[in-house]
């Protein structure tokens, strides 16, 4: 089976370089983020990728998942790493470069450890396998997705931020053979390169946002 990890589209605090991991009803997608979510949903549909959809409980992830499948299910294991004392801080205000260089050693003060993220992402992967589905789609965040990639490929956990996981990107893992198929694929860039206009991409998911007031 293949699990498709989708990083949520750009959210308001992403655009401001502010860290956010709590308050599940705050920090919605920006206009760009909604377009990225629509592009991911559009490309998955065009490729015939269909399966159960799970989402982090944070609003930006749920809004992205809503565009892919309104019947998505929330799974706490897909949430963002808890930023502890760094919550709602600008990246420029904290020693973020140390964290990027080695998140195992320099995890957020009073926040979540790498060990904790590894456990819940490992649990989610085993859960996905147990579904006996051809495809599972999971909407999450940079850190958890990169952690899943490291667990499958054997990349040292201290190096996960060397894996670029852009907003709205798709990362695919074949769980039958524990192989990374691709990472950080940008549906929006692909669709634009194929001549699709932004308004056509956005129309794929606009009704879903309006219908559910997201």
Buried (B, 14 or more C-beta within 10 A) or exposed (E): BBBBBBBBBBBBBBEEEBBBBBEBEBBBBBEBBBBBBBBBBBBBEBEEBBBBBBBBBBBBBBBBBBBBBEEBEBBEBBBBBBBBEBBBBEBEEBEBEEBEBBBBEBBBEEBBBBEEBBEBBBEBBEEBBEBEBEBBBBBBBBBBBBBBBBBBEEBEBBBBBEBEBBBBBBBBBEBEEEEBBEBBBBBBBBBBEEEBEBEEBBEBBBEBBEEEEB
